[in-house]
Amino acid sequence: MNRSVAFCTLGCRVNQYETQQIREQFGAAGYELRNDDDPADVYVVNTCSVTNMSDRKSRQLIRRFKKNNPDAVIVVTGCYAQLNPDEAAELPGVAVVAGTNEKNHIVDYVNQFFESEGLNSGASRHVLDYDEIKNYEEGGMITGMENRSRAFIKIQEGCERFCSYCVIPFARGRARSRNEQDVIREAEALIRSGFREVVLTGINAALYGIDLPKFGGRSGIDKLIERVAAIEGDFRIRTGSLEPNVVDEETVRAVIAQEKLCHHMHFSIQSGCDSVLRRMNRRYDVETYKKLASILRSEDPLYGISTDIIVGFPGETEEEFEETVNTVREIGFSRVHAFRYSQRSGTAAAKMQGQIPGPVKNSRVERLMEVAAECEKKFMEDNVGHVRSVLFEREGDIPGTAEGYTDNYIRAVCRTERPEDVTGRILDVRIDSVDPFAGDRVNGTILW
């Protein structure tokens, strides 16, 4: 009798890619693939551990699966499993704990579980220490994703920047790059199968290539994008978040020269204040960030620049916070993801003096997001009257419309008699207006 398996993913794009990889490995092994709300013999939970709250969500999800499916075998993998393997192994129903570098062996570990005495012998743990994680673990090429228009391609694993607030280097290990030819082969196959957008993603995508001799210890993300862009076909490229402490002016200019690269870049600034950046161990200053942003906008004044900002970092004064607010205004981000600083055990920042009270952090986030919303609205208004390319991903919620994202990452809705005919296509669209009923999208007209 064939066994069934379901999956649940928390966290980043890398986790989403890896879950797809694991899903296809189980399918190849003869397992029936099910949705996470369906009964299944096995549940694979790909966890996140970027914050203490992420750990809590991971534990809650595992307990929920066990409660809803008492006989289920549960596999815990991902960053929470890597950082807290013993804690994960003690959760009810957990049979296998697999660290971040062991995901490609999960099918074998599950089969071994069924062949053994099962939970009577306790959960098996397969977790390497940080110093043991030295090589990129190739798990084979994926053939699809849930979104039939956009596909993630993992290019890199790990990070060794050790920002003072971040635990991820301990969860993922040092930076390791995927073989360039494997990336190209996977991209070619996905494009041939109909995907019109590929997103090159990693734990720190900007670090791609620093461990490969051919790049001489510097980022090779520009060279990789150049090779992907050379693939034949009607498609476009996006990158995962790039770090201004890794990429330099030369790299940015080389990256944006590629015609197939979307005119949107996610640059994580984390703070718009130099003194806070130093405490964060970010290794760049605000002026460096502004220069990189100006290069993007010199290529295209409507280049979308999104970012992450941590509010209420230890010791952040009101004056330092206002510096961040002013930086957001000056750069004019197309989108800002603001996070309240949360103490993460195991990081340097968790031990710092001057932890900011919760109500102060909440107030600052609200103030920052008001300014961010103004910037986002202005960015969309500036696009009105201009023509942008749109990848239509689905029929719109309103009958007779299709929806997708512009190359500079604005959600666009267009009227069309047959939405199914434009889904999965990249078409030029004139931006007509910012939608008055949904301020996070624009309305446009397809230029046939």
C-alpha positions in Angstrom: 0.0 0.0 0.0 1.4 3.4 -1.0 1.9 5.8 1.9 0.8 9.5 1.7 2.7 12.6 2.6 1.8 16.3 3.2 3.9 19.3 3.6 3.8 22.6 5.5 6.3 25.4 5.0 7.1 28.4 7.3 9.5 31.2 6.5 11.5 32.2 3.5 11.6 31.6 -0.3 14.5 29.2 0.2 12.3 27.0 2.4 9.5 27.1 -0.2 12.0 25.9 -2.8 13.4 23.2 -0.6 9.9 22.0 0.3 9.2 21.6 -3.5 12.4 19.6 -3.8 11.4 17.3 -0.9 7.9 17.0 -2.3 9.3 15.8 -5.7 11.7 13.4 -3.9 8.7 11.8 -2.1 6.7 11.6 -5.3 9.6 9.8 -7.1 9.7 7.3 -4.2 6.1 6.4 -4.7 4.4 8.4 -2.0 1.0 9.9 -2.6 1.3 13.7 -2.3 -1.5 15.5 -0.3 -2.3 19.0 0.9 -1.5 19.9 4.5 -5.2 20.0 5.5 -5.7 16.4 4.3 -5.1 13.3 6.4 -1.7 11.8 5.6 0.7 9.1 6.9 3.6 11.5 7.0 3.8 15.3 7.6 6.9 17.2 6.7 7.2 20.5 8.5 9.8 22.8 7.1 10.4 25.3 9.9 11.6 28.8 10.4 13.7 30.2 13.3 14.4 33.8 12.5 12.7 34.9 15.7 11.5 33.3 18.9 8.0 33.7 17.6 9.0 31.7 14.6 10.0 28.9 16.9 6.7 29.1 18.7 4.8 28.9 15.5 6.8 25.9 14.4 6.0 24.1 17.7 2.3 25.0 17.5 2.0 23.7 14.0 3.6 20.4 14.9 1.3 19.9 17.8 -1.7 20.8 15.6 -0.8 18.1 13.1 -0.4 15.5 15.8 -3.7 16.5 17.4 -5.6 16.4 14.1 -3.8 13.2 12.9 -2.9 11.1 16.0 -1.3 8.3 13.9 0.7 10.6 11.7 4.5 10.4 11.5 5.9 13.9 11.7 9.2 15.1 10.2 10.7 18.4 11.5 13.3 20.0 9.3 14.5 23.6 8.7 16.1 26.2 10.9 14.2 25.3 14.1 15.2 21.7 13.7 18.8 22.7 13.2 19.0 25.0 16.2 16.8 23.0 18.6 17.0 19.3 17.6 16.5 17.9 21.0 13.5 20.1 21.7 12.0 19.2 18.4 12.5 15.5 18.9 10.5 15.7 22.2 7.4 17.1 20.5 4.5 14.6 20.2 4.5 12.5 17.0 7.9 13.6 15.8 9.7 10.7 14.3 12.6 12.4 12.3 14.5 15.6 13.0 16.6 16.7 10.0 18.9 19.7 10.0 19.1 22.3 7.2 21.9 20.4 5.4 20.0 17.0 5.7 16.8 17.9 3.9 17.8 15.9 0.8 17.9 12.7 2.8 14.5 12.9 4.4 12.8 10.3 2.3 15.5 7.8 3.3 15.1 8.7 7.0 11.3 8.2 6.8 11.7 4.9 5.1 14.2 3.8 7.8 11.7 4.8 10.4 8.9 2.6 8.9 11.4 -0.2 8.7 12.5 0.2 12.4 10.5 -0.1 15.6 9.2 3.4 15.1 8.6 5.8 17.9 9.3 3.2 20.5 13.0 3.9 19.9 12.4 7.7 19.9 12.9 10.3 17.1 16.0 10.0 15.0 18.1 13.1 14.8 20.2 14.0 11.7 21.8 17.4 12.4 25.4 18.5 11.6 27.2 21.0 13.7 28.1 24.4 12.2 31.7 23.4 11.6 30.6 20.2 9.8 28.5 22.0 7.2 31.1 22.7 4.5 29.6 21.9 1.1 26.5 22.8 -0.9 24.1 19.8 -0.7 22.6 19.3 -4.1 19.1 17.8 -4.0 18.4 17.7 -7.7 16.4 20.0 -10.0 12.8 20.9 -9.3 10.3 20.6 -12.1 7.5 22.9 -11.0 6.0 25.0 -8.3 2.5 25.8 -7.1 2.6 29.2 -8.9 2.7 28.2 -12.5 4.1 31.6 -13.7 6.9 32.2 -11.2 9.6 29.7 -10.0 12.2 30.0 -7.3 15.7 28.7 -8.1 18.0 28.3 -5.1 21.5 29.4 -5.9 23.2 29.7 -2.6 23.1 28.5 1.0 24.3 29.9 4.3 25.7 33.3 5.5 28.8 34.4 7.4 28.1 38.1 7.9 27.0 37.5 11.6 24.8 40.6 12.0 24.4 41.1 15.7 20.6 40.4 15.7 20.6 37.3 13.5 20.8 33.6 14.3 20.5 32.4 10.7 24.3 31.8 10.2 24.2 29.3 13.0 21.1 27.6 11.4 22.4 27.5 7.9 26.2 27.4 8.1 28.8 29.3 6.2 28.1 30.6 2.7 28.2 27.8 0.0 27.3 28.4 -3.6 25.4 26.0 -5.9 27.2 24.8 -9.0 26.6 27.3 -11.7 25.8 24.8 -14.4 23.1 23.2 -12.1 21.5 26.6 -11.8 21.5 27.1 -15.5 20.1 23.6 -16.3 17.3 24.1 -13.8 16.4 27.5 -15.2 16.4 26.2 -18.7 14.1 23.3 -17.8 11.7 25.5 -15.9 11.5 28.1 -18.7 10.9 25.3 -21.2 8.0 24.0 -19.1 6.3 27.4 -19.2 7.5 29.5 -16.3 7.8 33.1 -17.3 9.7 34.4 -14.3 12.6 32.9 -12.4 13.6 34.2 -8.9 17.2 33.6 -8.0 17.2 33.1 -4.2 19.4 32.1 -1.4 20.0 32.7 2.3 22.1 35.6 1.2 22.0 35.7 -2.6 24.5 38.4 -2.9 27.1 36.0 -1.5 26.8 33.7 -4.5 30.2 32.8 -5.7 32.4 34.1 -2.9 33.5 30.5 -2.2 34.1 29.7 -5.8 37.7 30.1 -7.1 36.6 31.6 -10.4 35.2 34.7 -8.7 38.3 35.4 -6.7 36.5 35.8 -3.3 33.9 38.4 -4.5 30.3 38.1 -5.3 29.5 36.4 -8.6 25.8 37.2 -8.7 26.2 39.5 -11.7 27.9 36.8 -13.7 25.2 34.3 -12.8 22.4 36.6 -13.8 24.2 37.3 -17.1 24.3 33.5 -17.8 20.6 33.0 -16.9 19.7 36.0 -19.0 21.4 34.4 -22.0 18.9 31.5 -21.9 16.5 31.6 -24.9 12.9 32.3 -24.2 10.3 34.9 -23.2 10.9 35.2 -19.5 12.2 37.6 -16.9 14.5 37.4 -13.9 14.2 38.6 -10.3 16.7 38.3 -7.5 16.3 37.5 -3.9 17.3 40.1 -1.3 20.7 41.6 -1.9 22.9 42.9 0.9 24.6 46.3 0.5 27.4 45.0 2.7 28.3 42.5 -0.1 27.5 44.0 -3.5 29.4 47.0 -4.7 28.8 49.7 -7.3 30.4 47.6 -10.0 28.3 44.6 -9.3 25.1 46.7 -9.2 25.9 48.3 -12.6 26.6 44.9 -14.1 23.4 43.4 -12.7 21.0 46.1 -13.9 22.5 46.0 -17.4 20.7 42.7 -18.1 17.5 43.4 -20.1 15.7 40.4 -18.7 16.2 41.5 -15.1 13.1 43.1 -13.6 13.5 46.7 -12.5 12.9 45.9 -8.9 15.5 45.1 -6.2 15.1 44.3 -2.6 18.0 45.9 -0.7 17.8 45.3 3.1 18.8 48.5 4.8 17.6 47.4 8.3 18.2 50.9 9.7 18.6 54.4 8.2 21.0 55.5 11.0 24.8 54.9 10.9 25.2 54.4 14.6 22.5 51.7 14.7 24.0 50.0 11.7 27.3 49.8 13.5 25.6 48.1 16.5 23.9 45.8 14.1 27.3 44.9 12.5 25.9 45.6 9.1 29.3 46.8 7.7 28.0 49.7 5.5 26.7 53.2 6.1 23.7 55.0 4.9 25.6 57.0 2.3 26.8 53.7 0.7 23.2 52.5 0.5 21.9 55.8 -0.9 24.6 55.6 -3.7 23.5 52.1 -4.7 19.9 53.3 -4.7 20.8 56.3 -6.9 22.5 53.9 -9.4 19.3 52.0 -9.8 17.2 55.1 -10.2 19.6 56.5 -12.8 18.9 53.4 -14.8 15.2 53.9 -14.4 13.6 56.7 -12.3 10.8 54.2 -11.6 13.0 51.4 -10.4 11.3 49.7 -7.5 13.4 49.5 -4.4 12.0 47.6 -1.4 13.6 47.0 1.9 13.5 45.6 5.4 13.8 47.8 8.5 14.1 46.7 12.2 12.6 49.2 14.6 13.5 49.5 18.2 17.0 47.9 18.0 18.7 48.0 21.4 19.8 51.5 22.3 17.8 53.2 19.5 17.2 56.7 20.6 14.3 58.9 19.3 16.9 60.9 17.2 18.3 57.7 15.7 14.8 56.5 14.8 14.0 59.9 13.2 17.2 59.4 11.1 15.7 56.2 9.8 12.4 57.9 9.0 14.2 60.6 7.1 16.2 58.1 5.1 13.0 56.3 4.1 11.5 59.6 2.9 14.7 60.5 1.0 15.1 57.2 -0.9 11.4 56.9 -1.6 11.1 53.1 -1.2 8.4 51.4 -3.3 7.7 49.1 -0.3 9.0 48.8 3.3 8.7 45.7 5.5 9.0 47.0 9.1 9.7 44.7 12.0 9.8 45.3 15.7 13.1 44.2 17.1 12.7 40.9 19.0 15.4 39.5 21.2 16.7 36.4 19.7 18.5 34.1 22.1 22.0 33.2 20.9 22.7 36.5 19.3 24.9 39.4 20.4 22.0 41.9 20.3 20.0 39.9 22.8 22.6 40.8 25.5 22.9 44.4 24.6 22.0 47.2 27.1 19.1 49.5 26.3 16.4 47.1 25.2 13.5 49.2 24.0 10.1 48.8 25.7 7.3 47.2 23.6 5.0 50.2 23.6 7.8 52.4 22.2 8.6 49.9 19.5 4.9 49.6 18.6 4.6 53.4 18.3 7.7 53.7 16.2 6.6 51.0 13.8 3.2 52.7 13.3 4.9 56.1 12.6 7.4 54.5 10.2 4.7 52.6 8.3 2.7 55.8 7.9 5.7 57.3 6.1 6.3 54.1 4.2 2.7 54.1 3.0 3.1 57.7 1.7 6.2 56.6 -0.2 4.5 53.6 -1.7 1.5 55.6 -2.8 3.7 58.2 -4.4 5.7 55.5 -6.2 2.5 54.1 -7.7 1.2 57.5 -8.6 4.5 58.3 -10.4 4.0 55.2 -12.5 0.6 56.5 -13.8 0.8 57.3 -17.5 3.9 55.1 -18.0 4.1 51.7 -19.8 5.4 48.7 -17.8 5.6 45.0 -18.6 3.3 42.8 -16.6 3.4 39.1 -16.0 -0.2 38.1 -15.7 -0.4 35.3 -13.1 -4.2 34.7 -12.6 -7.7 35.9 -13.3 -8.6 38.9 -11.2 -11.1 38.9 -8.3 -13.3 41.2 -10.5 -14.9 39.3 -13.4 -13.3 40.2 -16.7 -9.9 41.1 -15.3 -6.5 39.6 -15.1 -3.9 40.3 -12.4 -0.1 40.3 -12.2 3.0 42.2 -11.3 4.8 44.9 -13.2 8.5 44.5 -13.7 9.1 47.1 -11.0 6.8 45.0 -8.6 3.5 46.8 -8.5 0.3 44.7 -8.5 -1.6 45.5 -11.6 -5.2 44.7 -12.6 -6.4 45.0 -16.3 -9.7 44.4 -18.0 -9.7 41.8 -20.7 -12.5 39.9 -22.4 -10.7 36.5 -21.9 -8.5 36.6 -18.8 -7.4 33.0 -19.4 -5.8 34.1 -22.7 -3.4 36.5 -20.9 -2.6 34.4 -17.9 1.1 33.3 -18.0 2.0 36.0 -20.6 4.2 39.0 -20.3 2.5 42.0 -21.9 3.0 45.8 -22.0 0.5 47.7 -19.9 -0.2 51.4 -19.6 -0.7 52.3 -16.0 -4.0 54.3 -15.8 -4.6 54.9 -12.2 -4.0 53.9 -8.6 -7.0 51.8 -7.6 -9.1 53.9 -5.3 -10.6 50.9 -3.5 -7.3 49.0 -3.0 -4.4 51.3 -2.5 -1.8 48.6 -3.0 -2.5 48.1 -6.7 -2.9 50.0 -10.0 -5.3 49.7 -12.9 -4.0 49.5 -16.4 -4.7 48.9 -20.1 -3.1 46.1 -22.0 -1.3 47.3 -25.1 -1.8 44.5 -27.6 
